[in-house]
Amino acid sequence: MEFQLTDEQRQLRDEVRKFADEEIRPVATEYDVDEKYPHEVMEKAAEMGLLAPHVPVEYGGVGYSSVENAILTEELFAADPGIGLCVSSAGFGAEALMEFGTEAQKERVLPEVTAGDAVMGSAISEPQAGSDVTSVETRAEKDGDEWVINGSKMWITNGTVADYFVVVCETDPEIDDRYSGYSQILVEGDRDGLTRDKITGKLGIRASDTAELRFDDVRVPEENLIGQRGMGFLQLMQFFDETRTAVAAQGVGIARGAAERALEYAEEREQFDRPISDFQAIKHKLAEMHTNTEAARWLTYRSAWAVDNEAADLTALASMAKEFASRVAVDVADEAVQVHGGAGFVNDHDVERLYRDAKITQIYEGTTEIQKNIIARELLDEGL
């Protein structure tokens, strides 16, 4: 077993960390307070090749593995989860095109995204459809050589800034099979009938754009169908292991960022004429924070390796990594605020923001409760 990164992976880590320290951390509070999308940072990220780097080289990407994407994601989220999510989500939905899209779809969309000229969004959740994807009600009906889409989507990342959406629709409602009858359709952001309303007042990741989408007789050509009609749900299931591993890496990044800031503050802050890091209570907090972060990192790497190698235990590992790393992120961020005391309760220090940002990792891409259900299902071999 190998427990170290390759020279290339260490170089990637160092380069992304430098970018995050120089371009993200200095402006993170500004974008969080203003709840605005970091267009300027995104331009610089594009120049670094950080937008949709998992896309193959022939479409402008770098072709990074899941392990390398986990490394990249950790570094971005350790600096700031809000802007980190903007960078890492620029290609949301690209997996569907890469795996099931036509060559024409790939050539039209993917190079724009990797170059920073376009942003993608994945439109799955609805007001009544969260954990239960099979309750999606957005309908796409054929009318000649077009799809006509009606419905609404909720909590869509990149909702008001995306140029392309991969939209999950019900296309065959007459099919009784719970997991069939859904399709993924590519929808351009400027289509008539598509309205987008930005969601503000979020607890965290405020720099990341989130919106509600409404489709009122939105027409797209039939060639915008991604893959086989009626197979959209089963297509989605193929990517959840990968995306949940990515969220685990987000959790590791948040935990590491919070743990590092707590350590730095504990060494600087003095009480009773000595640094608070001299006190056993603080030492124990720091020890647990860093230990749990390291444990979450290696479980995440194990899951990422399983993605790259199509391991038989991938689904269980991905849910384990996502559940554990997100829990560690919340716990470590909480302790980081405690170490900072009153100073951690205001945004003069980053831990306040990391504390708020951490919670979303236990919610999106499958809640903690869903992850535990999946782990138990895999252990008991219960199937879908």
FENRA-V510526 format. One record per residue. RES is the residue in three letters. SS is DSSP state (a for helix, b for strand, c for the rest). Layout:
res | ss
RES | SS
RES | SS
This chain:
res | ss
MET | c
GLU | c
PHE | c
GLN | c
LEU | c
THR | c
ASP | a
GLU | a
GLN | a
ARG | a
GLN | a
LEU | a
ARG | a
ASP | a
GLU | a
VAL | a
ARG | a
LYS | a
PHE | a
ALA | a
ASP | a
GLU | a
GLU | a
ILE | a
ARG | a
PRO | a
VAL | a
ALA | a
THR | a
GLU | a
TYR | a
ASP | a
VAL | a
ASP | a
GLU | c
LYS | c
TYR | c
PRO | c
HIS | a
GLU | a
VAL | a
MET | a
GLU | a
LYS | a
ALA | a
ALA | a
GLU | a
MET | c
GLY | c
LEU | c
LEU | c
ALA | c
PRO | c
HIS | c
VAL | c
PRO | c
VAL | a
GLU | a
TYR | a
GLY | c
GLY | c
VAL | c
GLY | c
TYR | c
SER | c
SER | a
VAL | a
GLU | a
ASN | a
ALA | a
ILE | a
LEU | a
THR | a
GLU | a
GLU | a
LEU | a
PHE | a
ALA | a
ALA | a
ASP | c
PRO | a
GLY | a
ILE | a
GLY | a
LEU | a
CYS | a
VAL | a
SER | a
SER | c
ALA | c
GLY | b
PHE | c
GLY | c
ALA | a
GLU | a
ALA | a
LEU | a
MET | a
GLU | a
PHE | a
GLY | c
THR | c
GLU | a
ALA | a
GLN | a
LYS | a
GLU | a
ARG | a
VAL | a
LEU | a
PRO | a
GLU | a
VAL | a
THR | a
ALA | c
GLY | c
ASP | c
ALA | c
VAL | c
MET | b
GLY | b
SER | b
ALA | b
ILE | c
SER | c
GLU | b
PRO | c
GLN | c
ALA | b
GLY | c
SER | c
ASP | c
VAL | a
THR | a
SER | a
VAL | c
GLU | c
THR | c
ARG | b
ALA | b
GLU | b
LYS | b
ASP | b
GLY | c
ASP | c
GLU | b
TRP | b
VAL | b
ILE | b
ASN | b
GLY | b
SER | b
LYS | b
MET | b
TRP | b
ILE | b
THR | b
ASN | c
GLY | c
THR | c
VAL | c
ALA | c
ASP | c
TYR | b
PHE | b
VAL | b
VAL | b
VAL | b
CYS | b
GLU | b
THR | c
ASP | c
PRO | c
GLU | c
ILE | c
ASP | c
ASP | c
ARG | c
TYR | c
SER | c
GLY | c
TYR | b
SER | b
GLN | b
ILE | b
LEU | b
VAL | b
GLU | b
GLY | c
ASP | c
ARG | c
ASP | c
GLY | c
LEU | b
THR | b
ARG | b
ASP | b
LYS | b
ILE | c
THR | c
GLY | c
LYS | c
LEU | c
GLY | c
ILE | c
ARG | c
ALA | c
SER | c
ASP | c
THR | b
ALA | b
GLU | b
LEU | b
ARG | b
PHE | b
ASP | b
ASP | b
VAL | b
ARG | b
VAL | b
PRO | b
GLU | a
GLU | a
ASN | a
LEU | b
ILE | b
GLY | c
GLN | c
ARG | c
GLY | c
MET | b
GLY | a
PHE | a
LEU | a
GLN | a
LEU | a
MET | a
GLN | a
PHE | a
PHE | a
ASP | a
GLU | a
THR | a
ARG | a
THR | a
ALA | a
VAL | a
ALA | a
ALA | a
GLN | a
GLY | a
VAL | a
GLY | a
ILE | a
ALA | a
ARG | a
GLY | a
ALA | a
ALA | a
GLU | a
ARG | a
ALA | a
LEU | a
GLU | a
TYR | a
ALA | a
GLU | a
GLU | a
ARG | c
GLU | b
GLN | b
PHE | c
ASP | c
ARG | b
PRO | b
ILE | a
SER | a
ASP | a
PHE | c
GLN | a
ALA | a
ILE | a
LYS | a
HIS | a
LYS | a
LEU | a
ALA | a
GLU | a
MET | a
HIS | a
THR | a
ASN | a
THR | a
GLU | a
ALA | a
ALA | a
ARG | a
TRP | a
LEU | a
THR | a
TYR | a
ARG | a
SER | a
ALA | a
TRP | a
ALA | a
VAL | a
ASP | a
ASN | a
GLU | c
ALA | c
ALA | c
ASP | c
LEU | a
THR | a
ALA | a
LEU | a
ALA | a
SER | a
MET | a
ALA | a
LYS | a
GLU | a
PHE | a
ALA | a
SER | a
ARG | a
VAL | a
ALA | a
VAL | a
ASP | a
VAL | a
ALA | a
ASP | a
GLU | a
ALA | a
VAL | a
GLN | a
VAL | a
HIS | a
GLY | a
GLY | a
ALA | a
GLY | a
PHE | a
VAL | c
ASN | c
ASP | c
HIS | c
ASP | c
VAL | a
GLU | a
ARG | a
LEU | a
TYR | a
ARG | a
ASP | a
ALA | a
LYS | a
ILE | a
THR | a
GLN | a
ILE | c
TYR | c
GLU | c
GLY | c
THR | c
THR | a
GLU | a
ILE | a
GLN | a
LYS | a
ASN | a
ILE | a
ILE | a
ALA | a
ARG | a
GLU | a
LEU | a
LEU | a
ASP | c
GLU | c
GLY | c
LEU | c
